[in-house]
Structure formats: structure tokens, C-alpha cells
Amino acid sequence: MHFEGRQGETTINTIICTVGASLRKLCNMSSSEVADRLLHLSDPIGNRDFGAEINSLASILSQSVLSSRDYLYFLTSDTEEGKKIGAALKLFFERSEHMHFREVFVTSITDLDDSRPEDFQNKGLRNLVKIIADIYKHHIDNLVINATGGYKAQIALSLAFGMGVKIPVYYRFETFNGVIKLPPMPLSLDVELWLENKGLLDTLEMNPVINEKDLEREYDYRINFSSLPAEIKLLIDREQDSVGHMLSLSPMGEVFVQACRLSLGKLDVEATLKESTVPVENRLKKSYKEAHSNKMISDNQSFIDKLLSIPFIEEVSVRGSSQRFDRNEFVCKQFGEIIKA
């Protein structure tokens, strides 16, 4: 996705809009034909032929919420129907004389397809939250969310994210004449709870699903699920199958992780780390019998040397290496006052 957001300003110039199937009846036409038809209609707030997305966006614009119409992001399902509707909406808002936006983007949310319920639950909804968080990073507080269109779960997660980072969320109920700004929930993010469980939550956030045994073997993270805080258990899906208990971050858990990360960036926090007393030459711990890990160390020796030389590093432990778990992410886990990298 391409971004041109202007951070640091207090003006609202951006809308994120979830997309549903209110224009489904026009999907026998091409996206361009749908846009042309919509452009010839009148009364975009009251005329339901425009569909829920245009009805609600027109209502938001009529309330002078935006100081300028710069960026509009449509988030669609991972279906041909959703992609076609998204493309039609993009053309409409690019061509509209009275509701024109300078830049219009359409993103299809991978795996957000209700014909594949397992992928929808485990991947699609979490991917939706990640995309919203990514857009937010580039616009910070210069945006609002229009959560009128889409699946009920899609709407709920968009609302939860908006409330979590304290940006306005708008919704148009079926019987209402226009959108309403949803009142903020009397809740606040428990960033300390996130920090205390960051290692586990970050690991789950990187994996669609992971076996508890793999969590210990590959990440050196041992957990006793029953002893986790009740608030953390609510953020994790845990199911038993033939190979043991499988763990994954729930969609609401994804909202919690992303919102806490973004909120932490806004806090005025100063952190200091103690200088390590362990000699640099004694900081690397590895298995000399494990060929894969020794090859990984050899291939990345320059990076590992730099890591070992960082003043606060206590230990770099290489327990093994597996192509199955290769990824570009750098994993950093917190255990109380100790950081394991």
C-alpha cells in the first residue's frame, strides 16, 4: 500500500471506510459502469441506491468533519465481489464533483472471505486490524473511521481499534437518516499488562497459529496457560487437536496488541538499560552439535558480532535453526526486567 500521510497535523483529512456488499445488485456490471451509474444519481445521503458506503461517507462530509478531502481508504473483503465494489467506489470518489478525494486507495484484506470460515477467523480479521493499524501509523490522529460497511465482526473490530487509539468512529444504523459519531467507551488500554506479556503476545502475533510445544522449542517461551492473567486468556484462542494445544492471537487480541504498540509511541517515556557485566566473548550461547544453528551463525556472523557488542546485551542464545520458522522479523522478548533477543 502507498502512503502520503501528513503526520503531526491536528486537522482531519483522512477516512478509513470498511466495505460491505450493499452494491451487490450491481455486480453484474463492470466497476466503471457501476461508478457511472452512481454518478448520475442524486441525494447521496438519502438515496439507498448509492449503497451504505456512499450514504455514510456523504453524511460524514455533510457534517464538515474533514478540513480537507485528501485521503480515502476502502478496505474490502478478499472476494471478487468485494474487489469489484471497492474498485467502483474508488472511481466514484475520484470522479465525483462534490465528494472528490485527492487520493483514493482500495485494499483487499487477505483471507477476509466468509466462504473460508477458518481463514476468516484466524487470519482475515487479524489482517484487517493490521491494515488499519498500518494506515493509522502514517496519519496518526488526522483520520476518522467509517465502520458502516462490511461483516459485523469487521465493523466491531474497526470500532474497537478506533476506540483503543482514541480516534473518531462513525456508523450509520439502518433506520437512521445519517451517520452518528459513536461515543467513546469508558475504557483505557492496559499498556502495562501488554508489556508484562509482550514476549508471548508478540510471538503469537507473528504466527497465524502455533503449537504450545513449538512455542517452547522454537522461541524458548514456556507458558502455563492456566496461570496466565484472565485478561490475557481472553486475547488468545486455544484449541486442542491431534498434536496438542494450538494457540493463536484472537482478532480482539490483535486489536489490543496493535493499539498498545501505537499508544506506547505516544507516551513520554524514558527508558534506560543497565550495561552488561558479562564479557563480550562470553555472551554467545550455542549448541556446537547443532549443524543448522552453527551454519546460521556462520552466515550471519557480522550481525551477531554487532549484537554481542551492544553494551546492555547479557546473552545471545542460539538453540537451533529451522527453515520452517525462517522469517524477517527480529524477536525481542521481555521477562520482567530482562530482555531476551
DRENMI-958395 format. One record per residue (C-alpha): residue number from 1; x, y negated, z; residue in one letter. Coordinates in nm, 3 decimals. Each point is the difference from the previous one (the first is absolute). Layout:
BEGIN
ATOM  pos       px       py       pz  code
ATOM  NUM        X        Y        Z     a
...
//
This chain:
BEGIN
ATOM  pos       px       py       pz  code
ATOM    1    0.000    0.000    0.000     m
ATOM    2    0.123   -0.351   -0.084     h
ATOM    3   -0.022   -0.275    0.261     f
ATOM    4    0.032   -0.375   -0.019     e
ATOM    5   -0.133   -0.092    0.343     g
ATOM    6    0.099   -0.323    0.175     r
ATOM    7    0.092    0.078    0.355     q
ATOM    8   -0.001   -0.248    0.283     g
ATOM    9   -0.295   -0.213   -0.115     e
ATOM   10   -0.317   -0.031    0.204     t
ATOM   11   -0.233   -0.028   -0.298     t
ATOM   12   -0.216    0.291   -0.117     i
ATOM   13    0.067    0.077   -0.365     n
ATOM   14   -0.032    0.380   -0.022     t
ATOM   15   -0.276    0.262    0.020     i
ATOM   16    0.030    0.377    0.033     i
ATOM   17   -0.318    0.164   -0.129     c
ATOM   18   -0.090    0.367    0.035     t
ATOM   19   -0.182    0.140   -0.303     v
ATOM   20   -0.290    0.244   -0.005     g
ATOM   21   -0.233    0.134   -0.268     a
ATOM   22   -0.262   -0.276   -0.019     s
ATOM   23    0.074   -0.039   -0.374     l
ATOM   24   -0.018    0.373   -0.065     r
ATOM   25   -0.300   -0.036   -0.229     k
ATOM   26    0.217   -0.196   -0.246     l
ATOM   27    0.281    0.256   -0.014     c
ATOM   28   -0.119    0.130   -0.336     n
ATOM   29    0.143   -0.326   -0.139     m
ATOM   30    0.364   -0.103   -0.025     s
ATOM   31    0.145   -0.225    0.269     s
ATOM   32    0.011   -0.290   -0.244     s
ATOM   33   -0.365    0.051   -0.095     e
ATOM   34   -0.100    0.013    0.367     v
ATOM   35    0.185   -0.326    0.068     a
ATOM   36   -0.162   -0.170   -0.299     d
ATOM   37   -0.344    0.108    0.114     r
ATOM   38    0.060   -0.129    0.352     l
ATOM   39    0.132   -0.332   -0.129     l
ATOM   40   -0.335   -0.063   -0.172     h
ATOM   41   -0.204    0.050    0.318     l
ATOM   42   -0.100   -0.280    0.237     s
ATOM   43   -0.031   -0.037    0.379     d
ATOM   44    0.300    0.212    0.112     p
ATOM   45   -0.101   -0.018    0.367     i
ATOM   46   -0.361    0.110   -0.032     g
ATOM   47   -0.010    0.204   -0.322     n
ATOM   48    0.070    0.362    0.102     r
ATOM   49    0.092    0.089   -0.360     d
ATOM   50    0.339   -0.155    0.070     f
ATOM   51    0.074    0.275    0.251     g
ATOM   52    0.099   -0.019    0.367     a
ATOM   53    0.358   -0.114   -0.065     e
ATOM   54   -0.092   -0.308   -0.206     i
ATOM   55   -0.305   -0.079    0.216     n
ATOM   56    0.213   -0.003    0.316     s
ATOM   57    0.297   -0.182   -0.154     l
ATOM   58   -0.228   -0.268   -0.145     a
ATOM   59   -0.150   -0.048    0.345     s
ATOM   60    0.346   -0.036    0.159     i
ATOM   61    0.101   -0.257   -0.262     l
ATOM   62   -0.322   -0.196    0.058     s
ATOM   63    0.096   -0.040    0.367     q
ATOM   64    0.325   -0.177   -0.091     s
ATOM   65    0.204    0.257    0.191     v
ATOM   66    0.291   -0.031   -0.244     l
ATOM   67    0.204   -0.315   -0.047     s
ATOM   68    0.103    0.130   -0.344     s
ATOM   69   -0.078    0.310   -0.203     r
ATOM   70    0.348    0.139   -0.051     d
ATOM   71    0.005    0.376    0.063     y
ATOM   72   -0.273    0.263   -0.015     l
ATOM   73    0.076    0.367    0.071     y
ATOM   74   -0.249    0.273   -0.092     f
ATOM   75    0.051    0.338    0.169     l
ATOM   76   -0.175    0.283   -0.182     t
ATOM   77   -0.048    0.372    0.048     s
ATOM   78    0.225    0.251   -0.175     d
ATOM   79   -0.270    0.085   -0.256     t
ATOM   80   -0.055   -0.090   -0.363     e
ATOM   81   -0.321   -0.176    0.100     e
ATOM   82    0.175   -0.206    0.267     g
ATOM   83    0.285   -0.095   -0.232     k
ATOM   84   -0.243   -0.108   -0.275     k
ATOM   85   -0.202   -0.214    0.242     i
ATOM   86    0.322   -0.154    0.134     g
ATOM   87    0.116   -0.086   -0.351     a
ATOM   88   -0.337   -0.160   -0.080     a
ATOM   89    0.011   -0.210    0.319     l
ATOM   90    0.352   -0.116   -0.083     k
ATOM   91   -0.111   -0.117   -0.345     l
ATOM   92   -0.305   -0.172    0.146     f
ATOM   93    0.196   -0.206    0.253     f
ATOM   94    0.268   -0.084   -0.253     e
ATOM   95   -0.256   -0.128   -0.251     r
ATOM   96   -0.265   -0.151    0.229     s
ATOM   97   -0.027   -0.377   -0.024     e
ATOM   98   -0.131   -0.053    0.353     h
ATOM   99    0.162    0.289    0.189     m
ATOM  100    0.336    0.022   -0.173     h
ATOM  101    0.306    0.116    0.198     f
ATOM  102    0.353   -0.082   -0.109     r
ATOM  103    0.125    0.357    0.056     e
ATOM  104   -0.220    0.312    0.018     v
ATOM  105    0.140    0.342    0.089     f
ATOM  106   -0.159    0.345    0.000     v
ATOM  107    0.145    0.288    0.199     t
ATOM  108   -0.138    0.352   -0.010     s
ATOM  109    0.053    0.159    0.343     i
ATOM  110    0.170    0.336   -0.054     t
ATOM  111   -0.208    0.296    0.124     d
ATOM  112   -0.299   -0.219    0.092     l
ATOM  113   -0.234    0.238   -0.180     d
ATOM  114   -0.299    0.153    0.179     d
ATOM  115   -0.002    0.299   -0.237     s
ATOM  116    0.317    0.110    0.184     r
ATOM  117   -0.109   -0.033    0.366     p
ATOM  118    0.325    0.127    0.156     e
ATOM  119    0.220   -0.239   -0.200     d
ATOM  120   -0.251   -0.279    0.059     f
ATOM  121    0.021    0.050    0.378     q
ATOM  122    0.373    0.076    0.040     n
ATOM  123    0.148   -0.223   -0.270     k
ATOM  124   -0.246   -0.231   -0.173     g
ATOM  125   -0.126   -0.193    0.302     l
ATOM  126    0.352   -0.039    0.138     r
ATOM  127    0.123   -0.119   -0.340     n
ATOM  128   -0.275   -0.263    0.003     l
ATOM  129    0.127   -0.136    0.333     v
ATOM  130    0.361   -0.002   -0.128     k
ATOM  131   -0.096   -0.202   -0.308     i
ATOM  132   -0.197   -0.252    0.207     i
ATOM  133    0.297   -0.032    0.237     a
ATOM  134    0.236   -0.049   -0.295     d
ATOM  135   -0.214   -0.283   -0.139     i
ATOM  136   -0.025   -0.156    0.345     y
ATOM  137    0.381   -0.005    0.035     k
ATOM  138    0.023   -0.225   -0.306     h
ATOM  139   -0.279   -0.240    0.095     h
ATOM  140   -0.006    0.027    0.383     i
ATOM  141   -0.286   -0.218    0.127     d
ATOM  142   -0.085   -0.157   -0.338     n
ATOM  143   -0.261    0.262   -0.086     l
ATOM  144   -0.341    0.142    0.082     v
ATOM  145   -0.149    0.345   -0.058     i
ATOM  146   -0.328    0.062   -0.176     n
ATOM  147   -0.097    0.348    0.120     a
ATOM  148   -0.340    0.021   -0.170     t
ATOM  149    0.076    0.259   -0.270     g
ATOM  150    0.113    0.359    0.021     g
ATOM  151   -0.038    0.307    0.215     y
ATOM  152   -0.126   -0.052    0.355     k
ATOM  153    0.335    0.121    0.140     a
ATOM  154    0.182   -0.239   -0.236     q
ATOM  155   -0.208   -0.290    0.131     i
ATOM  156    0.055    0.101    0.363     a
ATOM  157    0.379    0.025   -0.035     l
ATOM  158    0.021   -0.333   -0.183     s
ATOM  159   -0.198   -0.156    0.283     l
ATOM  160    0.219    0.164    0.266     a
ATOM  161    0.320   -0.120   -0.167     f
ATOM  162   -0.129   -0.355   -0.037     g
ATOM  163   -0.102   -0.008    0.363     m
ATOM  164    0.334    0.150    0.104     g
ATOM  165    0.208   -0.275   -0.164     v
ATOM  166   -0.264   -0.268    0.066     k
ATOM  167   -0.093   -0.105   -0.352     i
ATOM  168   -0.360   -0.075   -0.107     p
ATOM  169   -0.208    0.289   -0.132     v
ATOM  170   -0.319   -0.060   -0.200     y
ATOM  171   -0.282    0.243   -0.071     y
ATOM  172   -0.332   -0.021   -0.180     r
ATOM  173   -0.275    0.218    0.138     f
ATOM  174   -0.246    0.143   -0.250     e
ATOM  175   -0.294   -0.216    0.115     t
ATOM  176    0.199   -0.324    0.052     f
ATOM  177    0.001   -0.289   -0.245     n
ATOM  178    0.376   -0.052    0.039     g
ATOM  179    0.309    0.113    0.185     v
ATOM  180    0.060   -0.049    0.368     i
ATOM  181    0.332   -0.038    0.176     k
ATOM  182    0.018    0.294    0.237     l
ATOM  183    0.063   -0.106    0.360     p
ATOM  184    0.337    0.107    0.142     p
ATOM  185   -0.003    0.300    0.230     m
ATOM  186    0.093   -0.069    0.364     p
ATOM  187    0.300    0.230   -0.038     l
ATOM  188    0.373   -0.050   -0.034     s
ATOM  189    0.277    0.224   -0.129     l
ATOM  190    0.201    0.178    0.267     d
ATOM  191    0.342   -0.059   -0.154     v
ATOM  192    0.173    0.143    0.308     e
ATOM  193   -0.190    0.329   -0.043     l
ATOM  194    0.120    0.009   -0.361     w
ATOM  195    0.361   -0.069    0.100     l
ATOM  196   -0.009    0.271    0.266     e
ATOM  197   -0.115    0.255   -0.259     n
ATOM  198    0.166   -0.151   -0.306     k
ATOM  199    0.221    0.302   -0.078     g
ATOM  200   -0.293    0.238   -0.025     l
ATOM  201   -0.230   -0.243   -0.182     l
ATOM  202    0.267   -0.103   -0.252     d
ATOM  203    0.077    0.364   -0.077     t
ATOM  204   -0.367    0.082   -0.052     l
ATOM  205   -0.042   -0.314   -0.211     e
ATOM  206    0.269    0.123   -0.241     m
ATOM  207   -0.160    0.344   -0.047     n
ATOM  208   -0.351    0.076   -0.130     p
ATOM  209   -0.001    0.303    0.232     v
ATOM  210    0.270    0.177    0.202     i
ATOM  211    0.021    0.316    0.209     n
ATOM  212    0.082   -0.053    0.367     e
ATOM  213    0.296    0.237   -0.035     k
ATOM  214    0.138   -0.197   -0.297     d
ATOM  215   -0.039   -0.316    0.204     l
ATOM  216    0.243    0.145    0.254     e
ATOM  217    0.233    0.175   -0.246     r
ATOM  218    0.035   -0.275   -0.260     e
ATOM  219   -0.039   -0.311    0.217     y
ATOM  220    0.118    0.121    0.341     d
ATOM  221   -0.328   -0.121    0.143     y
ATOM  222   -0.161    0.229    0.257     r
ATOM  223   -0.351   -0.081    0.107     i
ATOM  224   -0.250    0.143    0.242     n
ATOM  225   -0.321   -0.106   -0.169     f
ATOM  226   -0.210    0.049    0.311     s
ATOM  227    0.220   -0.242    0.195     s
ATOM  228   -0.021   -0.283   -0.255     l
ATOM  229   -0.197   -0.311    0.104     p
ATOM  230   -0.368    0.031   -0.086     a
ATOM  231    0.025   -0.313   -0.217     e
ATOM  232    0.273    0.163   -0.211     i
ATOM  233   -0.191    0.327   -0.038     k
ATOM  234   -0.286   -0.199   -0.156     l
ATOM  235    0.240   -0.112   -0.275     l
ATOM  236    0.117    0.351   -0.093     i
ATOM  237   -0.184    0.276   -0.186     d
ATOM  238    0.106    0.345    0.129     r
ATOM  239   -0.122    0.322   -0.157     e
ATOM  240    0.104    0.362    0.037     q
ATOM  241    0.074    0.217   -0.303     d
ATOM  242    0.186    0.324   -0.067     s
ATOM  243    0.342   -0.156    0.066     v
ATOM  244   -0.085   -0.193    0.315     g
ATOM  245   -0.127   -0.346    0.085     h
ATOM  246    0.010   -0.255   -0.282     m
ATOM  247    0.021   -0.369    0.090     l
ATOM  248   -0.079   -0.308   -0.204     s
ATOM  249   -0.062   -0.365    0.070     l
ATOM  250   -0.372   -0.075   -0.020     s
ATOM  251   -0.120   -0.287   -0.223     p
ATOM  252   -0.067   -0.208    0.311     m
ATOM  253    0.347    0.096    0.121     g
ATOM  254    0.138   -0.145   -0.323     e
ATOM  255   -0.187   -0.324    0.074     v
ATOM  256    0.149   -0.006    0.351     f
ATOM  257    0.359    0.060   -0.121     v
ATOM  258   -0.015   -0.251   -0.286     q
ATOM  259   -0.173   -0.269    0.206     a
ATOM  260    0.245    0.040    0.290     c
ATOM  261    0.300   -0.026   -0.233     r
ATOM  262   -0.137   -0.316   -0.154     l
ATOM  263   -0.101   -0.151    0.333     s
ATOM  264    0.343    0.070    0.149     l
ATOM  265    0.153   -0.207   -0.278     g
ATOM  266   -0.204   -0.298    0.121     k
ATOM  267    0.109    0.027    0.362     l
ATOM  268    0.281   -0.213    0.136     d
ATOM  269    0.204    0.284    0.146     v
ATOM  270    0.372    0.003    0.062     e
ATOM  271    0.161    0.344    0.026     a
ATOM  272    0.353    0.091    0.100     t
ATOM  273    0.174    0.337   -0.012     l
ATOM  274    0.280    0.113    0.229     k
ATOM  275    0.336    0.069   -0.156     e
ATOM  276    0.078    0.369   -0.003     s
ATOM  277    0.276    0.137    0.225     t
ATOM  278    0.040    0.312   -0.219     v
ATOM  279    0.315   -0.013   -0.219     p
ATOM  280   -0.085   -0.023   -0.371     v
ATOM  281    0.179    0.328   -0.075     e
ATOM  282   -0.226    0.182    0.249     n
ATOM  283   -0.336   -0.131   -0.120     r
ATOM  284   -0.066    0.245   -0.285     l
ATOM  285   -0.158    0.328    0.107     k
ATOM  286   -0.043    0.270   -0.263     k
ATOM  287   -0.013    0.372   -0.059     s
ATOM  288    0.320    0.116   -0.166     y
ATOM  289   -0.173    0.323   -0.105     k
ATOM  290   -0.285   -0.173   -0.185     e
ATOM  291    0.112   -0.036   -0.362     a
ATOM  292   -0.288   -0.225   -0.112     h
ATOM  293    0.056   -0.255    0.275     s
ATOM  294    0.377   -0.004   -0.058     n
ATOM  295   -0.058   -0.069   -0.369     k
ATOM  296   -0.244   -0.279    0.087     m
ATOM  297    0.260   -0.157    0.229     i
ATOM  298    0.267    0.029   -0.269     s
ATOM  299   -0.228   -0.157   -0.262     d
ATOM  300   -0.089   -0.290    0.232     n
ATOM  301    0.326   -0.042    0.191     q
ATOM  302    0.034   -0.372   -0.071     s
ATOM  303   -0.349   -0.075    0.132     f
ATOM  304    0.047    0.223    0.305     i
ATOM  305    0.330   -0.170    0.083     d
ATOM  306   -0.175   -0.339   -0.008     k
ATOM  307   -0.276    0.137    0.222     l
ATOM  308    0.249    0.139    0.251     l
ATOM  309    0.182   -0.332    0.021     s
ATOM  310   -0.308   -0.196    0.109     i
ATOM  311    0.076   -0.114    0.358     p
ATOM  312   -0.321    0.126    0.163     f
ATOM  313   -0.003    0.346   -0.162     i
ATOM  314    0.030    0.278    0.259     e
ATOM  315   -0.031    0.306   -0.220     e
ATOM  316   -0.073    0.104   -0.357     v
ATOM  317   -0.123    0.358   -0.001     s
ATOM  318   -0.028    0.203   -0.321     v
ATOM  319   -0.191    0.317    0.077     r
ATOM  320   -0.052    0.117   -0.356     g
ATOM  321   -0.096   -0.105   -0.350     s
ATOM  322   -0.282    0.124   -0.219     s
ATOM  323   -0.113   -0.112   -0.345     q
ATOM  324   -0.355    0.061    0.119     r
ATOM  325    0.029   -0.298    0.232     f
ATOM  326    0.213   -0.229   -0.218     d
ATOM  327   -0.137   -0.354   -0.003     r
ATOM  328    0.120   -0.356   -0.036     n
ATOM  329   -0.125   -0.115    0.340     e
ATOM  330    0.240   -0.060    0.287     f
ATOM  331   -0.148    0.146    0.318     v
ATOM  332    0.055   -0.184    0.327     c
ATOM  333   -0.160    0.135    0.318     k
ATOM  334   -0.035   -0.154    0.342     q
ATOM  335    0.014    0.201    0.322     f
ATOM  336   -0.046   -0.245    0.286     g
ATOM  337    0.309   -0.220   -0.009     e
ATOM  338    0.186    0.232   -0.241     i
ATOM  339   -0.021   -0.029   -0.378     i
ATOM  340    0.083    0.308   -0.204     k
ATOM  341    0.082   -0.063   -0.365     a
//
